[in-house]
Amino acid sequence: MAGDSTGGMLLMSVLPRLKQQGMPLPRCVVLLCPGADFFAAEAVNPDDPAMVEEHGRFQAASLHGHPLDDPAANPLRADLTGLPPILIQAAAGDQFTRGAQELAERARRYGVPAIVELYPVNTHDFQSFWSFLPEATDALRQAGQFIHDCGAAASSTPGR
């Protein structure tokens, strides 16, 4: 499974629920510039009032009455035990990169293999610019290789 930006945060909130319910998990997870720390104050530029307002509306809709520290809404508070390997790609100049790195550290503390690939670009969700940004093309190639490798590892495991 893969998710980009806020979709990465949503994906990371769904996976522990799948595990708790005994549902099958994906072989691996790819997060492209995930908004893992979407709820942090520094997730948005305070000098941009329109962005602050939009972020507040989106945050309220995402939380839907849950507190900021609720593991069901915030992957940086969730129990990640037993989740599949995670590849996180982030842009060096992206405001969400710190949260992505924290998510990887948390995953590792719970025994989940987590790789962070940091790309020398400033644009959030830079992978969407694959047609003209060489780093985006490289990132998508790496993500494809990660997915391939996870599939190969699973198929070589007895009983799979």
Helices and strands as residue ranges (DSSP letters): E 2-4, H 6-20, E 29-32, G 41-43, H 49-63, G 75-77, E 86-91, H 97-109, E 114-119, G 126-129, H 134-155
